[in-house]
């Protein structure tokens, strides 16, 4: 295979993996519009307030996909703005996300409103 084809393939792989990882870092606005149709129905445990304040095309939505794991003590940790944070059990929703991934809803200051657990993997 010619060297230029391998180089192009390598660059495409890097770009695709970079996009996928950005959407799994819990970065504000990343992946919100793709999931807004069901984010808008999520309610905060105990209050009944919406977990989601964004619009279908708004990049500033509170909810987004993230990576998460459960430790040996049953405590969830999720990536929020690229940092691992502990998720309070009081914000963990009983339901699973339709896509099987973890999702987090948090404001600009990092206050978590809702968390949907996915498969407990890093």
RAHUWO-V59833 format. One record per backbone hydrogen bond with DSSP energy under -0.5 kcal/mol. NH is the residue of the N-H (numbers start at 0). CO is the residue of the C=O. Records with the same first field share a line. If there is no record, write none. Layout:
BEGIN
NH=CO ; CO
END
This chain:
BEGIN
5=1
6=2
7=3
8=4
9=5
10=6
11=7
12=8
13=9
14=10
15=11
16=12
17=13
18=14
19=15
20=16
21=17
22=18
23=19 ; 20
24=21
25=64
26=21
28=60
29=26
30=28
31=28
34=30 ; 31
35=31
37=34
38=34
39=35
40=37
41=38
43=48
46=43
47=43
50=41
57=54
60=57
63=103
64=29
65=101
66=23
67=120
68=76
70=74
73=70
76=68
77=84
78=66
79=77 ; 82
80=25
81=24
82=79
84=77
86=75
87=85
90=87
91=88
92=90 ; 114
96=116
99=96
101=65
102=115
103=63
104=113
105=61 ; 103
106=110
109=106
112=104 ; 110
113=104
114=90
115=102
116=114
118=99
120=67 ; 118
END
